[in-house]
Structure formats: structure tokens, C-alpha cells
Amino acid sequence: MHEVDVIVIGAGAAGIAAARRLAAHRLSVAVLEARRRVGGRAWTAHVAGLPLDLGCGWLHSAEENEWGAIAQELGLTVDPTPPPWSRRALEAGFPLAEQSDYAAAWARLYRRLAEAADEKDDRPASDFLDEGCRWNPMLNALSSYINGVELDRLSVVDFSNYHDSGVNWRVVAGYGTLVETHARGLEVALDCPASLLDHSGRRVRAVTPRGEIVARAAIIAVPPSIIAGEALRIEPTLPDKLDAAHALPLGLADKLFLRIDEPDDFPAETRLFGATDRVATGSYHLRPFGRPLIEGYFGGRFAQKLEDEDAFASFAIDQIASLLGENMRKRLHPLAASAWRRDPFARGSYSYAKVGHADARAVLAAPVDNRLFFAGEACSLNDFSTAHGAYRTGVKAADEVLAALAGRAVHRRAGTR
Ligand SMILES: Cc1cc2nc3c(=O)[nH]c(=O)nc-3n(C[C@H](O)[C@H](O)[C@H](O)COP(=O)(O)OP(=O)(O)OC[C@H]3O[C@@H](n4cnc5c(N)ncnc54)[C@H](O)[C@@H]3O)c2cc1C
């Protein structure tokens, strides 16, 4: 049996941030990672010579985002081009006059949600739609991209807690590449899922297919879906944590990358809406970074359906051809698609709080007995669903470990005197 100071379970943005912090303080750290790669939901796949972010892509709240500074330290280029959603969309199927009308509906909804955040009882965001408004399906589709769920499952309180500076940048080599590069030098046991964390004894004990490991403390940095489904069991059971994890499911957002022939026919960094009259639609980012690509985005129940049917590429090509012409069919070539719900180590894309349960984030994040600590985007009160939120919770958990272990050392010294 191997013994270390701290076990970190999960090598996503949160686990890596935690492990680096602890290692910098000369603690021995074992990072256990279920997949054969680090990064978790930060994942840059390299296909046809192109770095494709199948998970996070945008440095949200970029000017405040720690990953921006880390990218600079690592010599990775950050591109400050504003995102396509901050500019007008392609007019195919969505004339400019309609775009303004839609933007006004969006602004009205946002204003009402902000006002409702102070109400005593939480409510689903769908309560604040204009009844019968022509833009409701599209507002729902947008919510499914942003939150992973449609407005009927979106908690107004949780949504209002989210902080967004409105500045969004990207890493040219990929957000996943950035997170992976930041992990270099750490000892990470890959392909090593922890199935049990036992905290009944003097030391905490993690069980993996490769053996057991004991430590003075553990940081659990897996998605709440893994805790809720007990793919990682914690013994003795922590009912508050299980309830909190169940109250914070992962919504679904999936990406598809298509290579496009003769890309110069299309404006770079532009958005194309697949349809404006239904929830079941994709949104398409034309030529990100000027590359010969279309990046499709799908969310919520519709993404689930497309995952189930393995139909991202066929659906997207049909939709794009219906807007830009039938000859598009032979110009588009599928490169890669995500399927985050199917992924056994994520089971979704990013957390949302069930209506009435925004406080579950603080419950999930709270330490237990000063030796079990929790990290991951779902533990963030204001930056959930992001890679920088995950990073911050990892650093916070590591600081809590450092304080706890220092406290215990002082305690022991005081006891011996
Ligand atoms: C399609 C998509 C688009 C996104 N876009 C953005 C964006 O533009 N900007 C942004 O900031 N965020 C975005 N996000 C969200 C962002 O990727 C996540 O919030 C962040 O990466 C989560 O980091 P984490 O460390 O909390 O969790 P994860 O990255 O999920 O890390 C948890 C780790 O735990 C591992 N694990 C699971 N079970 C076990 C086990 N039993 N034992 C050991 N290891 C285990 C997993 O394999 C994983 O590596 C996006 C996500 C998706 C899916």
C-alpha cells in the first residue's frame, strides 16, 4: 500500500490546480485519473492537423481568468478576437431585422431574471418568457447551449449567481492543451479510477484497480454525477454530499467539427443559426480562428437525442445545406464530435442546480472532518460550469488542505509538549 500526504481524485482543471498548489508546498501528492489523459472536460483533440476543443473553448471572464496568465507563462498564444455571439449572425434564415427583434426578447428575459433573483422563492427561468412570443424556442435553444438545459430546468437563483465579465478570449493551441500543459511535471496515475474513498480510519484510503493508497487528506475533484451515481463511493456515506450531488446534475452541450472545402467563401468568426423557430437546432460557428472549419453546438434534450442516434453530423449537414445550398453537402466533412453524456467519467457537460437547490453548491464544496475536501466547477458559487471556476475551487481546496495539515501538525506538537 502506497502512502502520501494528499490524494487528489480527478485530473481535470480543478484537480490539476489543486495538485500543483500542493506540490509547490512540497507535499507528496497522488493524482488518480480515470481516463488515459488528463484534462477531463478540457480536451483538445488533434484531427487533420487541427486542434479541436471538444470541451471548453472560451476563456470566459477572460481579463480575470487565471488560465489566461497561465497560458502566458507557458508561452501559449491567447487570441482576444471577440466571440461570434457578440456580433451579428449570418443573415441566411435570419434577416437583420429579425436579429434585432430577437436581441430585444433576449434582453427582456435577462432583465426579468435579474429582477426575479431577489424573490424569496426560486423559480424556473421559463416562468419569465413572454407568453406565445415567437422567440421562445430560440431562447430555449440558447439556454441549452449556455446552461446545458432549457429554461424550464434553469434555476433563476443559480443563474443569477453566475458571474460573467462579458470578455471572452481563446487559446490558439486549445483550452485542453493549456490545461494539459499545466499538468506537466505532476505525477498522475492515468487509467486509474478510484472506486472507493474510505474515511473510516486514521488515514483516508482510496481503492483503485491498481491497488490502494492512503493519505492524510483527500481532494475529490470529480464531477457531481460521479458522486451521485456512486461510481466513486465514499464510505462512511455522506448523505449531505449525495443529496447535493443529486441536486447538481450535469446539463448537456455537445460539439461537432466539420471541415469545409473552399472556406474563403464564408466570413470567418461568424455565427449561423440552424433555425430560429424551434428548440431542436444547432448553432454553427463558421471558420473559428479563420480555419477551414465549422464548429456546431447542440444543447439540452436535443443534444441528448442526437447523441442517442449518433446523428450530429447528418443533422448539421442537412441544416447547413438547407440554409446555404445543397452543394454544401459535398463540401462538408465530419472530423470529430463529442458525446459527453455517454462519457462514463463525465456523464454530461456542465452542472446546473435544480430549481430550489442553488445552495447545493456550497454544501458540495464544504470540507468534511478537515480531511475530505471537494473541488470542481460544480463547487463554485459564481463561476460554475467553467474551467476557471474549476481552477479556483481546486486552489481553494488545496489551501484548505494546507491549513488543515498545518493545524494538525501544530496540534500534535502542542500535544507532545
Ligand atoms: C462542450 C463543452 C463546452 C464547454 N465550454 C466551456 C467554455 O467555453 N469555457 C469554460 O470555461 N468552460 C467550458 N466548459 C466547461 C468546462 O470544460 C468544465 O467546467 C471544466 O473543464 C470542469 O473541470 P473539473 O475539473 O471541474 O471537472 P472535469 O474536467 O470533469 O475533471 C474531473 C476529472 O475526474 C476524472 N474522474 C471521474 N471519475 C473518476 C474516478 N472515479 N476516479 C478518478 N478520476 C475520475 C475525470 O476523468 C476527469 O478527468 C465546457 C464543457 C463542455 C463539455
The ligand as an SDF file (V2000), in Angstrom:
LIG
                    3D

 53 58  0  0  0  0  0  0  0  0999 V2000
  -18.9120   21.0180  -24.7700 C   0  0  0  0  0  0  0  0  0  0  0  0
  -18.3620   21.8120  -23.6280 C   0  0  0  0  0  0  0  0  0  0  0  0
  -18.0660   23.1510  -23.8140 C   0  0  0  0  0  0  0  0  0  0  0  0
  -17.5710   23.9060  -22.7610 C   0  0  0  0  0  0  0  0  0  0  0  0
  -17.2190   25.2050  -22.9810 N   0  0  0  0  0  0  0  0  0  0  0  0
  -16.6010   25.9060  -21.9960 C   0  0  0  0  0  0  0  0  0  0  0  0
  -16.0310   27.1580  -22.2780 C   0  0  0  0  0  0  0  0  0  0  0  0
  -16.0610   27.6300  -23.4140 O   0  0  0  0  0  0  0  0  0  0  0  0
  -15.4180   27.8140  -21.2590 N   0  0  0  0  0  0  0  0  0  0  0  0
  -15.3250   27.2790  -19.9900 C   0  0  0  0  0  0  0  0  0  0  0  0
  -14.7350   27.9100  -19.1050 O   0  0  0  0  0  0  0  0  0  0  0  0
  -15.8520   26.0660  -19.7110 N   0  0  0  0  0  0  0  0  0  0  0  0
  -16.4850   25.3760  -20.6850 C   0  0  0  0  0  0  0  0  0  0  0  0
  -16.9240   24.1080  -20.4450 N   0  0  0  0  0  0  0  0  0  0  0  0
  -16.9070   23.6060  -19.0580 C   0  0  0  0  0  0  0  0  0  0  0  0
  -15.5060   23.1790  -18.5890 C   0  0  0  0  0  0  0  0  0  0  0  0
  -14.9370   22.3220  -19.5460 O   0  0  0  0  0  0  0  0  0  0  0  0
  -15.6570   22.4680  -17.2580 C   0  0  0  0  0  0  0  0  0  0  0  0
  -16.3990   23.2720  -16.3680 O   0  0  0  0  0  0  0  0  0  0  0  0
  -14.3140   22.1690  -16.5920 C   0  0  0  0  0  0  0  0  0  0  0  0
  -13.3950   21.6430  -17.5130 O   0  0  0  0  0  0  0  0  0  0  0  0
  -14.5670   21.1920  -15.4480 C   0  0  0  0  0  0  0  0  0  0  0  0
  -13.3700   20.8970  -14.7780 O   0  0  0  0  0  0  0  0  0  0  0  0
  -13.4220   19.9650  -13.4850 P   0  0  0  0  0  0  0  0  0  0  0  0
  -12.0380   19.7680  -13.0330 O   0  0  0  0  0  0  0  0  0  0  0  0
  -14.4210   20.5120  -12.5260 O   0  0  0  0  0  0  0  0  0  0  0  0
  -14.0670   18.5870  -13.9730 O   0  0  0  0  0  0  0  0  0  0  0  0
  -13.5450   17.5540  -15.0870 P   0  0  0  0  0  0  0  0  0  0  0  0
  -12.8510   18.2500  -16.1630 O   0  0  0  0  0  0  0  0  0  0  0  0
  -14.6980   16.7030  -15.4240 O   0  0  0  0  0  0  0  0  0  0  0  0
  -12.4570   16.7050  -14.2790 O   0  0  0  0  0  0  0  0  0  0  0  0
  -12.7960   15.6470  -13.4470 C   0  0  0  0  0  0  0  0  0  0  0  0
  -11.8190   14.5030  -13.6910 C   0  0  0  0  0  0  0  0  0  0  0  0
  -12.1710   13.4130  -12.8510 O   0  0  0  0  0  0  0  0  0  0  0  0
  -11.9650   12.2190  -13.5710 C   0  0  0  0  0  0  0  0  0  0  0  0
  -12.7320   11.1630  -12.9090 N   0  0  0  0  0  0  0  0  0  0  0  0
  -14.0560   10.8940  -12.9610 C   0  0  0  0  0  0  0  0  0  0  0  0
  -14.3390    9.8510  -12.1690 N   0  0  0  0  0  0  0  0  0  0  0  0
  -13.1920    9.4460  -11.5980 C   0  0  0  0  0  0  0  0  0  0  0  0
  -12.8380    8.4250  -10.6700 C   0  0  0  0  0  0  0  0  0  0  0  0
  -13.7440    7.5840  -10.1580 N   0  0  0  0  0  0  0  0  0  0  0  0
  -11.5270    8.2920  -10.3050 N   0  0  0  0  0  0  0  0  0  0  0  0
  -10.5740    9.1210  -10.8140 C   0  0  0  0  0  0  0  0  0  0  0  0
  -10.8650   10.1010  -11.7060 N   0  0  0  0  0  0  0  0  0  0  0  0
  -12.1530   10.2730  -12.0720 C   0  0  0  0  0  0  0  0  0  0  0  0
  -12.4300   12.5570  -14.9630 C   0  0  0  0  0  0  0  0  0  0  0  0
  -11.9280   11.6550  -15.9260 O   0  0  0  0  0  0  0  0  0  0  0  0
  -11.8890   13.9740  -15.1190 C   0  0  0  0  0  0  0  0  0  0  0  0
  -10.6020   13.9810  -15.7000 O   0  0  0  0  0  0  0  0  0  0  0  0
  -17.3850   23.3130  -21.4800 C   0  0  0  0  0  0  0  0  0  0  0  0
  -17.6730   21.9630  -21.3010 C   0  0  0  0  0  0  0  0  0  0  0  0
  -18.1550   21.2120  -22.3660 C   0  0  0  0  0  0  0  0  0  0  0  0
  -18.4070   19.7560  -22.1520 C   0  0  0  0  0  0  0  0  0  0  0  0
  1  2  1  0
  2  3  1  0
  2 52  2  0
  3  4  2  0
  4  5  1  0
  4 50  1  0
  5  6  2  0
  6  7  1  0
  6 13  1  0
  7  8  2  0
  7  9  1  0
  9 10  1  0
 10 11  2  0
 10 12  1  0
 12 13  2  0
 13 14  1  0
 14 15  1  0
 14 50  1  0
 15 16  1  0
 16 17  1  0
 16 18  1  0
 18 19  1  0
 18 20  1  0
 20 21  1  0
 20 22  1  0
 22 23  1  0
 23 24  1  0
 24 25  2  0
 24 26  1  0
 24 27  1  0
 27 28  1  0
 28 29  2  0
 28 30  1  0
 28 31  1  0
 31 32  1  0
 32 33  1  0
 33 34  1  0
 33 48  1  0
 34 35  1  0
 35 36  1  0
 35 46  1  0
 36 37  1  0
 36 45  1  0
 37 38  2  0
 38 39  1  0
 39 40  1  0
 39 45  2  0
 40 41  1  0
 40 42  2  0
 42 43  1  0
 43 44  2  0
 44 45  1  0
 46 47  1  0
 46 48  1  0
 48 49  1  0
 50 51  2  0
 51 52  1  0
 52 53  1  0
M  END
$$$$
